[in-house]
Amino acid sequence: MTDYRRLRVALLGAGAVGSQVASLLRKHGEELADRAGATLELVGIAVRDVDAKRDVELPRELFTTDAETLIVGADIVIELMGGIEPARDYLLQAINSGADVVTANKALLATHGPEIFDAADQVGAQVYYEAAAAGAIPIIRPLRDSLAGDRVQRIMGIVNGTTNYILDRMDKEGAELADVLADAQRLGYAEADPTADVGGYDAAQKAAILASLAFHTTVPLEMVHREGITGIDKATMDAARHAGYVIKLLAVCERLTDVPGASGSGEAISVRVYPALIERDHPLASVHGANNAVFVQAEAAGNLMFYGAGAGGVQTASAVLGDVVSAARRHIAGGVGVGESTRANLPIVPIGRVTTRYQITLEVDDQPGVLATVAGILSHGRVSIATVEQTVERDLDHDDERGTGVARLVIGTHKALEQDLSDTVDDLAASGVVERVVSVLRVEGD
């Protein structure tokens, strides 16, 4: 084996991803050294419980509960603990000690990214986080490096494997969300508390990271509009399928032009997460199971799609180790780290100023004049109807009292301003002719 310079690698966390990273570092050490130009010595793994059961067998002497001592003297620190604290404190300690850091911690970067990147800039260190946005899918480097000379116009991403698994099965099998979620929990795709996934929180964190990179603008997590999938039921899925759509939880990061009150260029950005309708011939419609995909539209490069496993211990470990090799190469080459580019400083507009198409599903009494009233309310709210489909379900209670049934209206709209649509839906709900607003879904992918 070539006599390479030795770099000390400290690992924080040995869960599903961390244990695989440790195993692969040891198993492929010589091969990774040849690629990096340095021997990568795993000097220790900081954990809460040294004797806890691991996914893979690792020497017990590697484990320690003293993370701070492990960090001191390390050249590269890999943080795979998750959560905000103490991960934030450990990363800052590592950076201030002169180490480069590798992390897959999307929650930490979405909430404290600027602080961590600024700390790295101060000492010339580098922060690597390929695994933080889409698991094994390489998307951070393409956005930060490959597309640095282009103008990204839009990103649409399926960035949460749990929700994609749930929605995909609901679409294919006609199942209800609660039943598929229970299966996802049994299979390990969903946590016992699935709120981060089904509530859209995980996807919102990733959207903030992707948008910050794509548009060279710091995107605070609180500026990301977030909706989850808990309102999607079998009837909503059936209506989407009948109309030629599939429902996906999308992270949408979009450059907007001619925005009143925006910067001198008139540009702004919108970052949002919600369940959306996409046509079945769109590339994202073919993303099945727990897989992820990120669809990028750039001015010069055109349409690009990055597809693969969005989670999984060994899969995510691949992205982490790619960052470790990059960090090792930087150490060998020398020089300061490359900071994050956020100088564009584009304003971030609220969801109300976004324009898109919609599918509105309403339950109304099956009576003469109801459709005309609904159409009038939509017209008054500056929402133009593109399609209407009506089905009638007999309602015995209503038949006894008024001789009517319940009609379900599925209304497709032309493009409308979100605020206009929201106000119009409120007017529909209060009109007296609409019994229930079943769902309002945006149509994406145009």
Steps between C-alpha positions, in 0.01 A plus 500: 500500500623850417634693797233771518461783745274393788180694573313445826124451455260535794143370469214637713208255505472133411139453398379356171721732294790549741561129552509444124743789453731351763476154346573621147790720615662192654407259222612717208775694673772429244276576204378826656860597576592460134209723399561762767878503495499455877451221750166550676541374856178464696627601845172470690121502502314714752169351618264534794514129587817303424324166548192568286423254222634614160398412146853375429780353712765756594791479748384610843821695558396748230201619704501783752252722674750788506426680173689817589830320558452303179447817300827657620776407259271359229557614142150404386193475724192315374179596682219246466330546836201693372304763689609852583689469830760386580570456127525876439742548787717207389517623140602848612767348728631293209513799266672720757759228558589513130318189380287469190153363580266264321134487603169355385308711753230675297322640806819660626595653163146626436491682835865588572667474159617864479659480845687180411612623157615834645705319764666290228576813295669662798758223530518384137333166567247325277152364571387203290135388503414298190290255703285772661258565212418178317678204658722323247402728211783735398327838485702736723813496282306542173319804640804652671764421236372360169219757463689791657532663156134452412176650629275248672139591432318232691544190713228244564605226734358184650733512799322287760494127438239422765232721349583385148458139609164582659362702208629250244321210667182704544508575128572144389281309747220741583597471867434748778786703648472358854532141376807569285661707774464207740676277246774761454560502875520119509752504213713767663427770238314712756578580863263418785422874494474570125426873535830618350426304184123517448487858630752616238757621755782281368433608141487868604846477656638351180321761289669779698841343433437447128359848446791664682743325266302542179427870541810608699273638770464413867156343544384488864291196579210716618474646147420158352126445457420150629203265465499126564308208353260425787206646307545261205245218500391227259232720340755775431734245346220357286408848370864573417540170316179554307625842388832358381710612795707343776542663842852554632631695799718754321764744614472787250773765484429758231653819360228757434533801268328839481411486869376838628723634777775246433866581436620720216476200267137447600587145604400312810474136606227277637572190710213272588410141589159347442320204341453587134356355183739420216409349165575132465744553213721732708832338604418545870181297461711188441682528834364205697539349845732671746719650229575871463556718195594862441393664173703812415416753230793724406520777244785355294520134606125445461325223691704269723379224731688331783344174619580235757471383859402784729576315820652179635813450706740364241359718221537823697844385616606515134435876490670552836814317390509700178519812717772343715713433191445859383602631842814284496598626154459858620727435795766359271472786250494764776339842486186637658155351462253631245219692670132482415377753243201692637579840354200513266284576806173467306179577690283202595132550425216345701281228349221748434698662218558177307303420185408144405211281388268323744259213540219578745274223625169603659199321645174683424129425508378357170261783426432720196707819493780381728757469221414848372545643850837330540612626158395852592700495823809378313461765232456774759822383667696519170532121479427370151349152457672263255309175569209381713397145578199411713406173664190442713476270800154430637455608860208329671477762774476775240259295290265476796505872566548669164519232236858591411837330494854620557695612196876506488650763274860469382600834350823558310610861470723704275796669666399719791668694777517296821352781709206536261443126507520485880251785540266340245506164677406678823209664316390162365508345847284784634260514205230267633504285185824317582474238773871426514823601332650155459842602368695770320807371315746694286599372157877505444729403217389739227 
